[in-house]
Amino acid sequence: MRHNKTTAKLSRNKEARKALLSNLAMQLIIYEAIVTTEAKAKELRKYVEPMITKARKGTLADRRMLIGTLPVKKAVSKLFDIIGPKYKTRDGGYTRIIKLEPRSGDGAKMAKIELV
């Protein structure tokens, strides 16, 4: 049963949403902070935090799972070599969302998501 397993659609079908979150996660891992819309940032938090938890464990199976999820291997190696050990003692809450001014073109709510 799918009790309480809802996700934001982000006006995309499943494949496009998966590609969007994968690319946003890769950018967040490489640059450690990105600016995006508030809805995308909230969904990205749910997507990235389990990845960082897997990187904390550092097993080969977790590495292979993340290689299949992220499009660039450089992001996976940074996740396991730098970010995972950095959060070894932290129990969760690896990201922070900071609300910004609305976008000037369409007034969309913007946010900056960064690694703590």
C-alpha positions in Angstrom: 0.0 0.0 0.0 1.1 3.5 -0.8 0.0 5.3 2.4 1.6 8.7 2.8 4.0 8.2 -0.2 3.0 11.2 -2.3 5.5 13.3 -4.4 5.1 16.6 -6.1 4.4 16.2 -9.8 6.3 19.4 -10.8 4.2 19.5 -14.0 6.2 16.6 -15.5 5.7 13.0 -16.3 7.6 10.3 -14.3 10.6 10.1 -16.6 11.1 13.8 -16.9 10.7 14.3 -13.1 13.2 11.6 -12.5 15.7 13.2 -14.9 15.1 16.6 -13.4 15.7 15.5 -9.8 18.8 13.5 -10.9 20.3 16.5 -12.6 19.5 18.8 -9.7 21.0 16.3 -7.2 24.2 16.1 -9.3 24.5 19.9 -9.4 23.8 20.2 -5.6 26.5 17.6 -4.9 29.1 19.2 -7.2 28.5 22.8 -6.3 27.1 22.3 -2.8 24.5 25.1 -3.3 22.0 25.8 -6.1 19.2 28.3 -6.6 15.9 26.8 -7.9 12.2 27.1 -7.3 10.9 26.4 -3.8 8.8 23.3 -4.9 11.8 21.7 -6.7 14.0 22.4 -3.7 11.6 20.7 -1.3 11.4 17.6 -3.6 15.2 17.6 -4.1 15.7 17.5 -0.3 13.7 14.2 -0.2 15.8 12.9 -3.1 19.3 13.9 -1.9 19.3 13.1 1.8 19.0 9.3 1.4 21.9 9.5 -1.0 24.1 11.2 1.6 23.0 8.6 4.1 24.1 5.9 1.7 27.4 7.7 1.2 28.0 7.8 5.0 27.9 4.0 5.0 30.2 3.8 2.1 29.6 0.2 1.0 30.2 -1.0 -2.5 26.6 -1.8 -3.1 25.6 1.7 -2.1 28.2 3.1 -4.5 26.9 1.0 -7.4 23.3 2.0 -6.6 24.2 5.7 -6.7 26.2 5.3 -9.9 23.0 4.1 -11.5 21.1 7.1 -10.1 23.4 10.0 -10.7 24.4 10.8 -14.3 28.0 11.8 -13.6 30.5 9.6 -11.8 32.4 12.7 -10.6 29.4 13.5 -8.4 29.3 10.0 -6.9 33.0 10.0 -6.1 32.7 13.4 -4.4 29.7 12.1 -2.5 31.7 9.2 -1.2 35.1 10.8 -0.7 34.2 14.2 0.6 30.5 14.6 1.6 29.9 11.2 3.2 32.8 11.4 5.7 31.9 15.1 6.4 28.5 14.0 7.8 29.7 10.8 9.5 28.5 12.0 13.0 25.3 13.8 11.8 22.1 11.8 12.0 20.2 13.7 9.3 19.2 17.1 8.0 22.1 17.5 5.6 20.4 20.2 3.5 19.1 23.7 4.2 16.5 25.6 2.2 16.7 29.4 2.3 13.7 31.2 0.7 14.7 34.0 -1.7 12.8 36.8 -3.5 10.3 35.8 -6.2 11.7 35.4 -9.7 11.3 38.7 -11.6 10.0 37.1 -14.9 7.0 35.1 -13.6 7.0 35.7 -9.8 7.8 32.1 -9.0 8.9 31.4 -5.4 12.6 30.9 -5.4 14.9 29.1 -2.9 18.5 28.3 -2.3 19.2 24.8 -1.3 22.6 24.0 0.2 24.5 21.4 2.1 24.8 22.3 5.8 
